[in-house]
Amino acid sequence: PVPTPASAPSPRARLRREPRESRESEPRERRRERPADDLPRGSFAMDPARAKELELSLLSEAATHVERHGWPRERLQGWRCAAVPRLSNPADCDPYWVSPHDEVARSPKYVLALVADYVQCSKCSALRRLPGPLSGVAAPDSHATDFTCRDNTWHPDLAYCDAAEADRGGEIKNVNARVRAVLDVLGPTPQIPPPPATSRRRNAPSSSRAPPPPPRRFATPARAPSRSE
């Protein structure tokens, strides 16, 4: 069936290559979108409990990446993550992080691109990603109208208008039937896992940490008397 304009995939999604055996066995008009009932056998071979465990683990990985760049993990509230078995080898899975707006990110890098705030340059109209509130870096408001790329003090490599704009759409797709089918098996949206209790900043002081041992002092060996003495 020809997809309607509301559900038609984006131009980037239409350029995505599928495995050769899938392309050769299906008509061209069915390659863009397949209904859930037409998925290849083996797509749901994973145990639902194992799939739920993978979802929580992958959401925690993305939340840690977002926090590392200064954004709170609460920004991932409402997100899902589907471990979709591959067509060529159903024993292997590919992770798909899905936003509440049905945007699909293929890696934590692009999850950050969707949850972070941006500010637009008033001269070249390029979007520059702002540092998160947890980073402690002073930054302008995302609605600032007098911002220019020269004011980008947190990313000096992008502090000029000719710098490439952050790619927010290179690995961001729309939800397809295979991802939607796995999400239906997973059930309700989970809560974002809290940070691990043992995770601390590398240079953060800790009161429970034992003080370092005193430096060892070695006795200076006595100098042997010379023959002239």
Buried (B, 14 or more C-beta within 10 A) or exposed (E): EEEEEEEBBEEEBEEEEEEEEBEEEEEEEBEBBBEBEEBBEEBBEBEEEEBBEBBBEBBBBBBBBBBBBBBBBEBBEEBBBBBBBBBEEBEEBEBBBBBEEEBBBBBBBBBBBBBBBBBBBEEEEBBBBBBBEBBEEEBBEEEBEEBBBEBBEBBEEBBBEEBEBBEBEEBBBBBBBBBBBBBEBBEEBBEBBEEEEEEEEEEEEEEEEEEEEEEEEEEEEEEEEEEEE
